[in-house]
């Protein structure tokens, strides 16, 4: 079943466990995709029949090896395109997601490889999410969510979630960048170069630091 709809399901399941360990449930998947639970149940059954996911009624959903490989391939497309748009066309990091959603299904493998080469084969997209290589492998460092970091924790900003464009803009306005060295003053304040930077409340669940 080669289709954008299938890819969106696999991509959402893959993304759910990138930064935490709990597998996605059917209700969570329906909420993420904005679909009726009955539609999600039907599609998950089709994906299971194709050997792309494992699932038992009312239980969590997991990708099989084949499903993870296919999900990594579409995630790779999406994140390379985001990186390309920021690098080559001066898109801001809060603008690239919707554009990449369209382009990820349109670019040929040849063009995608050319983009990867031109960008120097980046390991991470503008938000800090890992870009899988052509074999589906990713590089990740140990991490901690800002909400769970203790005051006094020092590290680099690994990732800022792209789920909410408004939060992205607020975090950027505060001067927080992926790769910046920070010190946690409290859950809503980071110290950057000795200056305390207050963050919007939603940032505590949107910023990841090196552990």
GISUL-V828615 format. One record per pair of residues at least 12 apart in sequence whose C-alpha atoms are under 6 Angstrom apart, sorted by the first residue. I is the first residue (numbers start at 0). J is the second residue. Records with the same first field share a line. If there is no record, write none. Layout:
BEGIN
I = J + J
END
This chain:
BEGIN
9 = 70
10 = 70
22 = 59
23 = 59 + 60
24 = 59 + 60
51 = 63 + 65 + 66
68 = 135
71 = 135
75 = 130 + 131
76 = 103
77 = 99 + 103
78 = 124
80 = 99
81 = 95 + 99
82 = 124 + 125
93 = 164 + 167
126 = 158 + 159
127 = 157 + 158
141 = 210
142 = 208 + 209 + 210
143 = 207 + 208 + 210
144 = 207
145 = 203 + 206 + 207
146 = 186 + 203 + 204
150 = 183 + 184 + 185
151 = 183
152 = 182 + 183
153 = 181 + 182
154 = 180 + 181 + 208 + 209
155 = 178 + 179 + 180 + 181 + 208 + 209
156 = 177 + 178 + 179 + 208
157 = 177 + 207 + 208
158 = 177 + 206 + 207
159 = 205 + 206
160 = 205
END
